[in-house]
């Protein structure tokens, strides 16, 4: 699984595109992908500045703080983009958008520190664990003040349940 993702990331890096969509074999399933395919260009055009990866697989029992950005698709439906800052035990990377900044950061991390189960490596460590200082220097897992990668999660606004100031997707 890790090598399949790394192969695709290397292909995208070699192509030199600013943004690349990545899909696993199960990405055709509406219960796996949280954002309709028709909205993907809108997401790429409106991605947060400096993003590394945006997940848009359907979360199971995830809670987010207020969106950092809300955009509209061609039909006027809102899409929330949330900062991804809480560890997720949800497996899978069925659908993501990665920027050209993602590859060098990811490959540097893997070459220096090795790799783990790819979805856990991203959703539990590189996107959420405070491991680098303000200059971007690796300090150790849990020892820095920000994660290695700038990660987000994009989902249709109509799928969210509001619980106070939180946005909940899934059964919670």
CNS distance restraints for C-alpha pairs under 8 A (distance, minus, plus):
assign (resid   1 and name CA) (resid   5 and name CA) 6.37 0.50 0.50
assign (resid   1 and name CA) (resid 117 and name CA) 7.83 0.50 0.50
assign (resid   1 and name CA) (resid 118 and name CA) 7.17 0.50 0.50
assign (resid   2 and name CA) (resid   6 and name CA) 6.12 0.50 0.50
assign (resid   2 and name CA) (resid 116 and name CA) 7.75 0.50 0.50
assign (resid   2 and name CA) (resid 117 and name CA) 6.54 0.50 0.50
assign (resid   2 and name CA) (resid 118 and name CA) 5.26 0.50 0.50
assign (resid   3 and name CA) (resid   7 and name CA) 5.91 0.50 0.50
assign (resid   4 and name CA) (resid   8 and name CA) 6.41 0.50 0.50
assign (resid   5 and name CA) (resid   9 and name CA) 6.10 0.50 0.50
assign (resid   5 and name CA) (resid 118 and name CA) 7.82 0.50 0.50
assign (resid   6 and name CA) (resid  10 and name CA) 6.01 0.50 0.50
assign (resid   7 and name CA) (resid  11 and name CA) 6.25 0.50 0.50
assign (resid   8 and name CA) (resid  12 and name CA) 6.24 0.50 0.50
assign (resid   8 and name CA) (resid  22 and name CA) 7.64 0.50 0.50
assign (resid   9 and name CA) (resid  13 and name CA) 6.06 0.50 0.50
assign (resid   9 and name CA) (resid 103 and name CA) 6.70 0.50 0.50
assign (resid  10 and name CA) (resid  14 and name CA) 6.03 0.50 0.50
assign (resid  10 and name CA) (resid 103 and name CA) 7.45 0.50 0.50
assign (resid  11 and name CA) (resid  15 and name CA) 6.27 0.50 0.50
assign (resid  12 and name CA) (resid  16 and name CA) 6.61 0.50 0.50
assign (resid  12 and name CA) (resid  17 and name CA) 6.80 0.50 0.50
assign (resid  12 and name CA) (resid  20 and name CA) 6.51 0.50 0.50
assign (resid  13 and name CA) (resid  17 and name CA) 7.08 0.50 0.50
assign (resid  13 and name CA) (resid 100 and name CA) 6.65 0.50 0.50
assign (resid  13 and name CA) (resid 103 and name CA) 6.41 0.50 0.50
assign (resid  16 and name CA) (resid 100 and name CA) 7.17 0.50 0.50
assign (resid  17 and name CA) (resid 100 and name CA) 6.63 0.50 0.50
assign (resid  18 and name CA) (resid  99 and name CA) 5.63 0.50 0.50
assign (resid  18 and name CA) (resid 100 and name CA) 5.06 0.50 0.50
assign (resid  19 and name CA) (resid  44 and name CA) 6.87 0.50 0.50
assign (resid  19 and name CA) (resid  97 and name CA) 6.72 0.50 0.50
assign (resid  19 and name CA) (resid  98 and name CA) 5.66 0.50 0.50
assign (resid  19 and name CA) (resid  99 and name CA) 4.52 0.50 0.50
assign (resid  19 and name CA) (resid 100 and name CA) 6.16 0.50 0.50
assign (resid  20 and name CA) (resid  97 and name CA) 5.65 0.50 0.50
assign (resid  20 and name CA) (resid  98 and name CA) 5.38 0.50 0.50
assign (resid  20 and name CA) (resid  99 and name CA) 6.49 0.50 0.50
assign (resid  21 and name CA) (resid  95 and name CA) 7.28 0.50 0.50
assign (resid  21 and name CA) (resid  96 and name CA) 5.77 0.50 0.50
assign (resid  21 and name CA) (resid  97 and name CA) 4.47 0.50 0.50
assign (resid  21 and name CA) (resid  98 and name CA) 6.40 0.50 0.50
assign (resid  22 and name CA) (resid  94 and name CA) 7.66 0.50 0.50
assign (resid  22 and name CA) (resid  95 and name CA) 5.69 0.50 0.50
assign (resid  22 and name CA) (resid  96 and name CA) 5.22 0.50 0.50
assign (resid  22 and name CA) (resid  97 and name CA) 6.20 0.50 0.50
assign (resid  22 and name CA) (resid  98 and name CA) 7.54 0.50 0.50
assign (resid  23 and name CA) (resid  27 and name CA) 5.74 0.50 0.50
assign (resid  23 and name CA) (resid  93 and name CA) 7.52 0.50 0.50
assign (resid  23 and name CA) (resid  94 and name CA) 5.27 0.50 0.50
assign (resid  23 and name CA) (resid  95 and name CA) 4.65 0.50 0.50
assign (resid  23 and name CA) (resid  96 and name CA) 6.69 0.50 0.50
assign (resid  24 and name CA) (resid  93 and name CA) 6.86 0.50 0.50
assign (resid  24 and name CA) (resid  94 and name CA) 4.62 0.50 0.50
assign (resid  24 and name CA) (resid  95 and name CA) 6.61 0.50 0.50
assign (resid  25 and name CA) (resid  94 and name CA) 7.39 0.50 0.50
assign (resid  26 and name CA) (resid  32 and name CA) 7.07 0.50 0.50
assign (resid  26 and name CA) (resid  94 and name CA) 6.41 0.50 0.50
assign (resid  27 and name CA) (resid  32 and name CA) 6.23 0.50 0.50
assign (resid  27 and name CA) (resid  33 and name CA) 5.83 0.50 0.50
assign (resid  27 and name CA) (resid  94 and name CA) 5.30 0.50 0.50
assign (resid  27 and name CA) (resid  95 and name CA) 6.26 0.50 0.50
assign (resid  28 and name CA) (resid  32 and name CA) 7.61 0.50 0.50
assign (resid  28 and name CA) (resid  33 and name CA) 7.19 0.50 0.50
assign (resid  29 and name CA) (resid  33 and name CA) 6.28 0.50 0.50
assign (resid  30 and name CA) (resid  34 and name CA) 6.91 0.50 0.50
assign (resid  30 and name CA) (resid  36 and name CA) 7.88 0.50 0.50
assign (resid  31 and name CA) (resid  58 and name CA) 6.50 0.50 0.50
assign (resid  32 and name CA) (resid  57 and name CA) 5.73 0.50 0.50
assign (resid  32 and name CA) (resid  58 and name CA) 5.21 0.50 0.50
assign (resid  32 and name CA) (resid  94 and name CA) 6.95 0.50 0.50
assign (resid  33 and name CA) (resid  56 and name CA) 6.37 0.50 0.50
assign (resid  33 and name CA) (resid  57 and name CA) 4.28 0.50 0.50
assign (resid  33 and name CA) (resid  58 and name CA) 5.08 0.50 0.50
assign (resid  33 and name CA) (resid  94 and name CA) 6.88 0.50 0.50
assign (resid  33 and name CA) (resid  95 and name CA) 6.40 0.50 0.50
assign (resid  34 and name CA) (resid  56 and name CA) 5.43 0.50 0.50
assign (resid  34 and name CA) (resid  57 and name CA) 4.76 0.50 0.50
assign (resid  34 and name CA) (resid  58 and name CA) 3.97 0.50 0.50
assign (resid  34 and name CA) (resid  59 and name CA) 7.37 0.50 0.50
assign (resid  34 and name CA) (resid 154 and name CA) 7.96 0.50 0.50
assign (resid  34 and name CA) (resid 155 and name CA) 5.86 0.50 0.50
assign (resid  34 and name CA) (resid 156 and name CA) 7.29 0.50 0.50
assign (resid  35 and name CA) (resid  39 and name CA) 6.78 0.50 0.50
assign (resid  35 and name CA) (resid  40 and name CA) 7.54 0.50 0.50
assign (resid  35 and name CA) (resid  56 and name CA) 5.80 0.50 0.50
assign (resid  35 and name CA) (resid  57 and name CA) 7.09 0.50 0.50
assign (resid  35 and name CA) (resid  58 and name CA) 7.63 0.50 0.50
assign (resid  35 and name CA) (resid 154 and name CA) 7.20 0.50 0.50
assign (resid  35 and name CA) (resid 155 and name CA) 5.62 0.50 0.50
assign (resid  35 and name CA) (resid 156 and name CA) 6.33 0.50 0.50
assign (resid  36 and name CA) (resid  40 and name CA) 7.21 0.50 0.50
assign (resid  39 and name CA) (resid  43 and name CA) 6.35 0.50 0.50
assign (resid  39 and name CA) (resid  73 and name CA) 6.08 0.50 0.50
assign (resid  39 and name CA) (resid  74 and name CA) 8.00 0.50 0.50
assign (resid  40 and name CA) (resid  44 and name CA) 6.28 0.50 0.50
assign (resid  41 and name CA) (resid  45 and name CA) 6.04 0.50 0.50
assign (resid  42 and name CA) (resid  46 and name CA) 6.10 0.50 0.50
assign (resid  42 and name CA) (resid  72 and name CA) 7.84 0.50 0.50
assign (resid  42 and name CA) (resid  73 and name CA) 6.30 0.50 0.50
assign (resid  43 and name CA) (resid  47 and name CA) 5.64 0.50 0.50
assign (resid  43 and name CA) (resid 154 and name CA) 7.92 0.50 0.50
assign (resid  44 and name CA) (resid  97 and name CA) 7.50 0.50 0.50
assign (resid  46 and name CA) (resid  71 and name CA) 7.27 0.50 0.50
assign (resid  47 and name CA) (resid  51 and name CA) 7.07 0.50 0.50
assign (resid  48 and name CA) (resid  69 and name CA) 7.62 0.50 0.50
assign (resid  50 and name CA) (resid 101 and name CA) 7.96 0.50 0.50
assign (resid  50 and name CA) (resid 150 and name CA) 7.23 0.50 0.50
assign (resid  51 and name CA) (resid  98 and name CA) 7.96 0.50 0.50
assign (resid  51 and name CA) (resid  99 and name CA) 6.75 0.50 0.50
assign (resid  51 and name CA) (resid 101 and name CA) 7.85 0.50 0.50
assign (resid  51 and name CA) (resid 149 and name CA) 7.94 0.50 0.50
assign (resid  51 and name CA) (resid 150 and name CA) 5.20 0.50 0.50
assign (resid  51 and name CA) (resid 151 and name CA) 6.23 0.50 0.50
assign (resid  51 and name CA) (resid 152 and name CA) 7.44 0.50 0.50
assign (resid  52 and name CA) (resid  98 and name CA) 5.74 0.50 0.50
assign (resid  52 and name CA) (resid  99 and name CA) 5.20 0.50 0.50
assign (resid  52 and name CA) (resid 100 and name CA) 7.56 0.50 0.50
assign (resid  52 and name CA) (resid 101 and name CA) 5.81 0.50 0.50
assign (resid  52 and name CA) (resid 102 and name CA) 4.71 0.50 0.50
assign (resid  52 and name CA) (resid 149 and name CA) 5.98 0.50 0.50
assign (resid  52 and name CA) (resid 150 and name CA) 5.15 0.50 0.50
assign (resid  52 and name CA) (resid 151 and name CA) 5.94 0.50 0.50
assign (resid  53 and name CA) (resid  96 and name CA) 6.73 0.50 0.50
assign (resid  53 and name CA) (resid  97 and name CA) 5.65 0.50 0.50
assign (resid  53 and name CA) (resid  98 and name CA) 4.41 0.50 0.50
assign (resid  53 and name CA) (resid  99 and name CA) 6.37 0.50 0.50
assign (resid  53 and name CA) (resid 102 and name CA) 6.72 0.50 0.50
assign (resid  53 and name CA) (resid 149 and name CA) 7.60 0.50 0.50
assign (resid  53 and name CA) (resid 150 and name CA) 6.72 0.50 0.50
assign (resid  53 and name CA) (resid 151 and name CA) 5.04 0.50 0.50
assign (resid  53 and name CA) (resid 152 and name CA) 6.43 0.50 0.50
assign (resid  54 and name CA) (resid  96 and name CA) 5.55 0.50 0.50
assign (resid  54 and name CA) (resid  97 and name CA) 5.08 0.50 0.50
assign (resid  54 and name CA) (resid  98 and name CA) 6.42 0.50 0.50
assign (resid  54 and name CA) (resid 151 and name CA) 5.74 0.50 0.50
assign (resid  54 and name CA) (resid 152 and name CA) 4.57 0.50 0.50
assign (resid  54 and name CA) (resid 153 and name CA) 5.21 0.50 0.50
assign (resid  54 and name CA) (resid 154 and name CA) 6.64 0.50 0.50
assign (resid  55 and name CA) (resid  93 and name CA) 7.55 0.50 0.50
assign (resid  55 and name CA) (resid  95 and name CA) 6.27 0.50 0.50
assign (resid  55 and name CA) (resid  96 and name CA) 4.51 0.50 0.50
assign (resid  55 and name CA) (resid  97 and name CA) 6.53 0.50 0.50
assign (resid  55 and name CA) (resid 151 and name CA) 7.73 0.50 0.50
assign (resid  55 and name CA) (resid 152 and name CA) 6.22 0.50 0.50
assign (resid  55 and name CA) (resid 153 and name CA) 4.62 0.50 0.50
assign (resid  55 and name CA) (resid 154 and name CA) 6.32 0.50 0.50
assign (resid  56 and name CA) (resid  95 and name CA) 5.70 0.50 0.50
assign (resid  56 and name CA) (resid  96 and name CA) 5.82 0.50 0.50
assign (resid  56 and name CA) (resid  97 and name CA) 7.89 0.50 0.50
assign (resid  56 and name CA) (resid 153 and name CA) 5.65 0.50 0.50
assign (resid  56 and name CA) (resid 154 and name CA) 5.10 0.50 0.50
assign (resid  56 and name CA) (resid 155 and name CA) 6.15 0.50 0.50
assign (resid  57 and name CA) (resid  93 and name CA) 7.03 0.50 0.50
assign (resid  57 and name CA) (resid  94 and name CA) 5.90 0.50 0.50
assign (resid  57 and name CA) (resid  95 and name CA) 5.25 0.50 0.50
assign (resid  57 and name CA) (resid  96 and name CA) 7.24 0.50 0.50
assign (resid  58 and name CA) (resid 155 and name CA) 7.74 0.50 0.50
assign (resid  59 and name CA) (resid  90 and name CA) 7.37 0.50 0.50
assign (resid  59 and name CA) (resid 169 and name CA) 6.29 0.50 0.50
assign (resid  59 and name CA) (resid 170 and name CA) 6.41 0.50 0.50
assign (resid  60 and name CA) (resid  90 and name CA) 7.02 0.50 0.50
assign (resid  60 and name CA) (resid 169 and name CA) 6.63 0.50 0.50
assign (resid  60 and name CA) (resid 170 and name CA) 4.71 0.50 0.50
assign (resid  60 and name CA) (resid 171 and name CA) 6.98 0.50 0.50
assign (resid  61 and name CA) (resid 168 and name CA) 7.14 0.50 0.50
assign (resid  61 and name CA) (resid 169 and name CA) 5.78 0.50 0.50
assign (resid  61 and name CA) (resid 170 and name CA) 4.35 0.50 0.50
assign (resid  61 and name CA) (resid 171 and name CA) 5.39 0.50 0.50
assign (resid  61 and name CA) (resid 172 and name CA) 5.13 0.50 0.50
assign (resid  62 and name CA) (resid  88 and name CA) 7.75 0.50 0.50
assign (resid  62 and name CA) (resid 168 and name CA) 5.83 0.50 0.50
assign (resid  62 and name CA) (resid 169 and name CA) 5.41 0.50 0.50
assign (resid  62 and name CA) (resid 170 and name CA) 6.49 0.50 0.50
assign (resid  62 and name CA) (resid 172 and name CA) 7.37 0.50 0.50
assign (resid  63 and name CA) (resid 166 and name CA) 6.37 0.50 0.50
assign (resid  63 and name CA) (resid 167 and name CA) 5.65 0.50 0.50
assign (resid  63 and name CA) (resid 168 and name CA) 4.49 0.50 0.50
assign (resid  63 and name CA) (resid 169 and name CA) 6.47 0.50 0.50
assign (resid  64 and name CA) (resid  82 and name CA) 6.65 0.50 0.50
assign (resid  64 and name CA) (resid  83 and name CA) 7.80 0.50 0.50
assign (resid  64 and name CA) (resid  84 and name CA) 7.64 0.50 0.50
assign (resid  64 and name CA) (resid 166 and name CA) 5.67 0.50 0.50
assign (resid  64 and name CA) (resid 167 and name CA) 5.11 0.50 0.50
assign (resid  64 and name CA) (resid 168 and name CA) 6.39 0.50 0.50
assign (resid  65 and name CA) (resid  82 and name CA) 7.13 0.50 0.50
assign (resid  65 and name CA) (resid  83 and name CA) 7.78 0.50 0.50
assign (resid  65 and name CA) (resid 165 and name CA) 6.74 0.50 0.50
assign (resid  65 and name CA) (resid 166 and name CA) 5.07 0.50 0.50
assign (resid  65 and name CA) (resid 167 and name CA) 6.28 0.50 0.50
assign (resid  66 and name CA) (resid  82 and name CA) 6.90 0.50 0.50
assign (resid  66 and name CA) (resid 165 and name CA) 6.73 0.50 0.50
assign (resid  66 and name CA) (resid 166 and name CA) 6.44 0.50 0.50
assign (resid  66 and name CA) (resid 167 and name CA) 6.83 0.50 0.50
assign (resid  67 and name CA) (resid  80 and name CA) 5.69 0.50 0.50
assign (resid  67 and name CA) (resid  81 and name CA) 5.36 0.50 0.50
assign (resid  67 and name CA) (resid  82 and name CA) 4.46 0.50 0.50
assign (resid  67 and name CA) (resid  83 and name CA) 7.01 0.50 0.50
assign (resid  68 and name CA) (resid  80 and name CA) 7.78 0.50 0.50
assign (resid  68 and name CA) (resid  81 and name CA) 5.94 0.50 0.50
assign (resid  68 and name CA) (resid  82 and name CA) 5.48 0.50 0.50
assign (resid  68 and name CA) (resid  83 and name CA) 6.37 0.50 0.50
assign (resid  69 and name CA) (resid  80 and name CA) 6.14 0.50 0.50
assign (resid  69 and name CA) (resid  81 and name CA) 5.21 0.50 0.50
assign (resid  69 and name CA) (resid  82 and name CA) 7.08 0.50 0.50
assign (resid  70 and name CA) (resid  78 and name CA) 6.40 0.50 0.50
assign (resid  70 and name CA) (resid  79 and name CA) 5.55 0.50 0.50
assign (resid  70 and name CA) (resid  80 and name CA) 4.56 0.50 0.50
assign (resid  70 and name CA) (resid  81 and name CA) 6.02 0.50 0.50
assign (resid  71 and name CA) (resid  78 and name CA) 5.61 0.50 0.50
assign (resid  71 and name CA) (resid  79 and name CA) 5.25 0.50 0.50
assign (resid  71 and name CA) (resid  80 and name CA) 6.62 0.50 0.50
assign (resid  71 and name CA) (resid  81 and name CA) 7.94 0.50 0.50
assign (resid  72 and name CA) (resid  76 and name CA) 5.21 0.50 0.50
assign (resid  72 and name CA) (resid  77 and name CA) 5.34 0.50 0.50
assign (resid  72 and name CA) (resid  78 and name CA) 4.51 0.50 0.50
assign (resid  72 and name CA) (resid  79 and name CA) 5.96 0.50 0.50
assign (resid  73 and name CA) (resid  77 and name CA) 5.50 0.50 0.50
assign (resid  73 and name CA) (resid  78 and name CA) 6.54 0.50 0.50
assign (resid  73 and name CA) (resid  79 and name CA) 7.31 0.50 0.50
assign (resid  77 and name CA) (resid 156 and name CA) 7.62 0.50 0.50
assign (resid  77 and name CA) (resid 157 and name CA) 7.69 0.50 0.50
assign (resid  78 and name CA) (resid 156 and name CA) 6.14 0.50 0.50
assign (resid  78 and name CA) (resid 157 and name CA) 5.39 0.50 0.50
assign (resid  78 and name CA) (resid 158 and name CA) 7.45 0.50 0.50
assign (resid  79 and name CA) (resid 154 and name CA) 6.66 0.50 0.50
assign (resid  79 and name CA) (resid 155 and name CA) 5.57 0.50 0.50
assign (resid  79 and name CA) (resid 156 and name CA) 4.38 0.50 0.50
assign (resid  79 and name CA) (resid 157 and name CA) 5.15 0.50 0.50
assign (resid  80 and name CA) (resid 154 and name CA) 5.63 0.50 0.50
assign (resid  80 and name CA) (resid 155 and name CA) 5.47 0.50 0.50
assign (resid  80 and name CA) (resid 156 and name CA) 6.05 0.50 0.50
assign (resid  80 and name CA) (resid 157 and name CA) 5.51 0.50 0.50
assign (resid  81 and name CA) (resid 152 and name CA) 6.50 0.50 0.50
assign (resid  81 and name CA) (resid 153 and name CA) 5.67 0.50 0.50
assign (resid  81 and name CA) (resid 154 and name CA) 4.35 0.50 0.50
assign (resid  81 and name CA) (resid 155 and name CA) 6.63 0.50 0.50
assign (resid  82 and name CA) (resid 152 and name CA) 5.42 0.50 0.50
assign (resid  82 and name CA) (resid 153 and name CA) 5.18 0.50 0.50
assign (resid  82 and name CA) (resid 154 and name CA) 6.28 0.50 0.50
assign (resid  83 and name CA) (resid 151 and name CA) 6.32 0.50 0.50
assign (resid  83 and name CA) (resid 152 and name CA) 4.53 0.50 0.50
assign (resid  83 and name CA) (resid 153 and name CA) 6.51 0.50 0.50
assign (resid  84 and name CA) (resid 127 and name CA) 6.99 0.50 0.50
assign (resid  84 and name CA) (resid 128 and name CA) 7.10 0.50 0.50
assign (resid  84 and name CA) (resid 151 and name CA) 5.38 0.50 0.50
assign (resid  84 and name CA) (resid 152 and name CA) 4.64 0.50 0.50
assign (resid  84 and name CA) (resid 153 and name CA) 5.99 0.50 0.50
assign (resid  85 and name CA) (resid 127 and name CA) 6.80 0.50 0.50
assign (resid  85 and name CA) (resid 128 and name CA) 4.96 0.50 0.50
assign (resid  85 and name CA) (resid 151 and name CA) 7.64 0.50 0.50
assign (resid  86 and name CA) (resid 124 and name CA) 7.98 0.50 0.50
assign (resid  86 and name CA) (resid 128 and name CA) 5.79 0.50 0.50
assign (resid  87 and name CA) (resid 123 and name CA) 5.96 0.50 0.50
assign (resid  87 and name CA) (resid 124 and name CA) 4.74 0.50 0.50
assign (resid  87 and name CA) (resid 125 and name CA) 7.58 0.50 0.50
assign (resid  87 and name CA) (resid 127 and name CA) 8.00 0.50 0.50
assign (resid  87 and name CA) (resid 128 and name CA) 5.72 0.50 0.50
assign (resid  87 and name CA) (resid 129 and name CA) 7.76 0.50 0.50
assign (resid  88 and name CA) (resid 120 and name CA) 7.92 0.50 0.50
assign (resid  88 and name CA) (resid 123 and name CA) 5.56 0.50 0.50
assign (resid  88 and name CA) (resid 124 and name CA) 5.86 0.50 0.50
assign (resid  89 and name CA) (resid 120 and name CA) 7.08 0.50 0.50
assign (resid  89 and name CA) (resid 123 and name CA) 7.35 0.50 0.50
assign (resid  89 and name CA) (resid 124 and name CA) 7.02 0.50 0.50
assign (resid  90 and name CA) (resid 123 and name CA) 7.94 0.50 0.50
assign (resid  91 and name CA) (resid 119 and name CA) 5.92 0.50 0.50
assign (resid  91 and name CA) (resid 120 and name CA) 6.95 0.50 0.50
assign (resid  92 and name CA) (resid 119 and name CA) 5.57 0.50 0.50
assign (resid  93 and name CA) (resid 119 and name CA) 5.90 0.50 0.50
assign (resid  98 and name CA) (resid 102 and name CA) 6.18 0.50 0.50
assign (resid  99 and name CA) (resid 103 and name CA) 7.76 0.50 0.50
assign (resid 100 and name CA) (resid 104 and name CA) 7.96 0.50 0.50
assign (resid 101 and name CA) (resid 105 and name CA) 6.74 0.50 0.50
assign (resid 102 and name CA) (resid 106 and name CA) 6.02 0.50 0.50
assign (resid 102 and name CA) (resid 149 and name CA) 7.48 0.50 0.50
assign (resid 103 and name CA) (resid 107 and name CA) 5.86 0.50 0.50
assign (resid 104 and name CA) (resid 108 and name CA) 5.86 0.50 0.50
assign (resid 105 and name CA) (resid 109 and name CA) 6.22 0.50 0.50
assign (resid 105 and name CA) (resid 148 and name CA) 7.62 0.50 0.50
assign (resid 105 and name CA) (resid 149 and name CA) 7.44 0.50 0.50
assign (resid 106 and name CA) (resid 110 and name CA) 6.22 0.50 0.50
assign (resid 107 and name CA) (resid 111 and name CA) 6.03 0.50 0.50
assign (resid 108 and name CA) (resid 112 and name CA) 6.18 0.50 0.50
assign (resid 109 and name CA) (resid 113 and name CA) 5.72 0.50 0.50
assign (resid 109 and name CA) (resid 114 and name CA) 7.04 0.50 0.50
assign (resid 110 and name CA) (resid 114 and name CA) 4.41 0.50 0.50
assign (resid 110 and name CA) (resid 115 and name CA) 5.28 0.50 0.50
assign (resid 115 and name CA) (resid 121 and name CA) 7.06 0.50 0.50
assign (resid 116 and name CA) (resid 120 and name CA) 7.20 0.50 0.50
assign (resid 116 and name CA) (resid 121 and name CA) 5.58 0.50 0.50
assign (resid 117 and name CA) (resid 121 and name CA) 5.84 0.50 0.50
assign (resid 118 and name CA) (resid 122 and name CA) 6.38 0.50 0.50
assign (resid 119 and name CA) (resid 123 and name CA) 5.88 0.50 0.50
assign (resid 119 and name CA) (resid 124 and name CA) 7.89 0.50 0.50
assign (resid 120 and name CA) (resid 124 and name CA) 5.07 0.50 0.50
assign (resid 120 and name CA) (resid 125 and name CA) 6.88 0.50 0.50
assign (resid 121 and name CA) (resid 125 and name CA) 5.18 0.50 0.50
assign (resid 121 and name CA) (resid 126 and name CA) 6.13 0.50 0.50
assign (resid 122 and name CA) (resid 126 and name CA) 4.83 0.50 0.50
assign (resid 122 and name CA) (resid 127 and name CA) 5.52 0.50 0.50
assign (resid 122 and name CA) (resid 128 and name CA) 7.96 0.50 0.50
assign (resid 123 and name CA) (resid 127 and name CA) 5.69 0.50 0.50
assign (resid 123 and name CA) (resid 128 and name CA) 6.70 0.50 0.50
assign (resid 124 and name CA) (resid 128 and name CA) 5.94 0.50 0.50
assign (resid 124 and name CA) (resid 129 and name CA) 6.86 0.50 0.50
assign (resid 125 and name CA) (resid 129 and name CA) 4.90 0.50 0.50
assign (resid 125 and name CA) (resid 141 and name CA) 7.64 0.50 0.50
assign (resid 125 and name CA) (resid 147 and name CA) 7.72 0.50 0.50
assign (resid 126 and name CA) (resid 147 and name CA) 5.84 0.50 0.50
assign (resid 126 and name CA) (resid 148 and name CA) 5.12 0.50 0.50
assign (resid 126 and name CA) (resid 149 and name CA) 5.73 0.50 0.50
assign (resid 127 and name CA) (resid 147 and name CA) 5.53 0.50 0.50
assign (resid 127 and name CA) (resid 148 and name CA) 6.38 0.50 0.50
assign (resid 127 and name CA) (resid 149 and name CA) 5.16 0.50 0.50
assign (resid 127 and name CA) (resid 150 and name CA) 6.39 0.50 0.50
assign (resid 127 and name CA) (resid 151 and name CA) 5.58 0.50 0.50
assign (resid 128 and name CA) (resid 146 and name CA) 7.84 0.50 0.50
assign (resid 128 and name CA) (resid 147 and name CA) 5.44 0.50 0.50
assign (resid 129 and name CA) (resid 141 and name CA) 6.30 0.50 0.50
assign (resid 129 and name CA) (resid 142 and name CA) 5.69 0.50 0.50
assign (resid 129 and name CA) (resid 146 and name CA) 7.03 0.50 0.50
assign (resid 129 and name CA) (resid 147 and name CA) 5.13 0.50 0.50
assign (resid 129 and name CA) (resid 148 and name CA) 7.69 0.50 0.50
assign (resid 130 and name CA) (resid 141 and name CA) 6.45 0.50 0.50
assign (resid 130 and name CA) (resid 142 and name CA) 4.82 0.50 0.50
assign (resid 130 and name CA) (resid 143 and name CA) 6.19 0.50 0.50
assign (resid 130 and name CA) (resid 144 and name CA) 4.81 0.50 0.50
assign (resid 130 and name CA) (resid 145 and name CA) 4.95 0.50 0.50
assign (resid 130 and name CA) (resid 146 and name CA) 4.24 0.50 0.50
assign (resid 130 and name CA) (resid 147 and name CA) 4.53 0.50 0.50
assign (resid 130 and name CA) (resid 148 and name CA) 7.52 0.50 0.50
assign (resid 131 and name CA) (resid 138 and name CA) 5.79 0.50 0.50
assign (resid 131 and name CA) (resid 139 and name CA) 5.46 0.50 0.50
assign (resid 131 and name CA) (resid 140 and name CA) 5.11 0.50 0.50
assign (resid 131 and name CA) (resid 141 and name CA) 4.77 0.50 0.50
assign (resid 131 and name CA) (resid 142 and name CA) 5.29 0.50 0.50
assign (resid 131 and name CA) (resid 143 and name CA) 5.32 0.50 0.50
assign (resid 131 and name CA) (resid 144 and name CA) 4.09 0.50 0.50
assign (resid 131 and name CA) (resid 145 and name CA) 6.38 0.50 0.50
assign (resid 131 and name CA) (resid 146 and name CA) 5.90 0.50 0.50
assign (resid 131 and name CA) (resid 147 and name CA) 5.41 0.50 0.50
assign (resid 131 and name CA) (resid 148 and name CA) 6.37 0.50 0.50
assign (resid 132 and name CA) (resid 136 and name CA) 5.21 0.50 0.50
assign (resid 132 and name CA) (resid 137 and name CA) 5.10 0.50 0.50
assign (resid 132 and name CA) (resid 138 and name CA) 4.33 0.50 0.50
assign (resid 132 and name CA) (resid 139 and name CA) 5.24 0.50 0.50
assign (resid 132 and name CA) (resid 140 and name CA) 7.17 0.50 0.50
assign (resid 132 and name CA) (resid 143 and name CA) 7.34 0.50 0.50
assign (resid 132 and name CA) (resid 144 and name CA) 4.43 0.50 0.50
assign (resid 132 and name CA) (resid 145 and name CA) 5.99 0.50 0.50
assign (resid 132 and name CA) (resid 146 and name CA) 5.57 0.50 0.50
assign (resid 132 and name CA) (resid 147 and name CA) 6.21 0.50 0.50
assign (resid 132 and name CA) (resid 148 and name CA) 6.25 0.50 0.50
assign (resid 133 and name CA) (resid 137 and name CA) 5.49 0.50 0.50
assign (resid 133 and name CA) (resid 138 and name CA) 6.69 0.50 0.50
assign (resid 133 and name CA) (resid 139 and name CA) 6.62 0.50 0.50
assign (resid 133 and name CA) (resid 144 and name CA) 4.98 0.50 0.50
assign (resid 133 and name CA) (resid 145 and name CA) 5.47 0.50 0.50
assign (resid 133 and name CA) (resid 146 and name CA) 6.64 0.50 0.50
assign (resid 134 and name CA) (resid 145 and name CA) 6.94 0.50 0.50
assign (resid 134 and name CA) (resid 146 and name CA) 7.48 0.50 0.50
assign (resid 136 and name CA) (resid 148 and name CA) 7.61 0.50 0.50
assign (resid 138 and name CA) (resid 144 and name CA) 7.32 0.50 0.50
assign (resid 138 and name CA) (resid 148 and name CA) 7.87 0.50 0.50
assign (resid 139 and name CA) (resid 143 and name CA) 5.58 0.50 0.50
assign (resid 139 and name CA) (resid 144 and name CA) 5.44 0.50 0.50
assign (resid 140 and name CA) (resid 144 and name CA) 6.71 0.50 0.50
assign (resid 155 and name CA) (resid 159 and name CA) 7.48 0.50 0.50
assign (resid 156 and name CA) (resid 160 and name CA) 7.51 0.50 0.50
assign (resid 159 and name CA) (resid 169 and name CA) 6.57 0.50 0.50
assign (resid 160 and name CA) (resid 167 and name CA) 5.70 0.50 0.50
assign (resid 160 and name CA) (resid 168 and name CA) 5.42 0.50 0.50
assign (resid 160 and name CA) (resid 169 and name CA) 5.27 0.50 0.50
assign (resid 161 and name CA) (resid 167 and name CA) 5.73 0.50 0.50
assign (resid 161 and name CA) (resid 168 and name CA) 5.01 0.50 0.50
assign (resid 161 and name CA) (resid 169 and name CA) 6.46 0.50 0.50
assign (resid 162 and name CA) (resid 166 and name CA) 5.85 0.50 0.50
assign (resid 162 and name CA) (resid 167 and name CA) 4.91 0.50 0.50
assign (resid 162 and name CA) (resid 168 and name CA) 6.21 0.50 0.50
assign (resid 163 and name CA) (resid 167 and name CA) 6.37 0.50 0.50
assign (resid 163 and name CA) (resid 168 and name CA) 7.05 0.50 0.50
assign (resid 168 and name CA) (resid 172 and name CA) 6.92 0.50 0.50
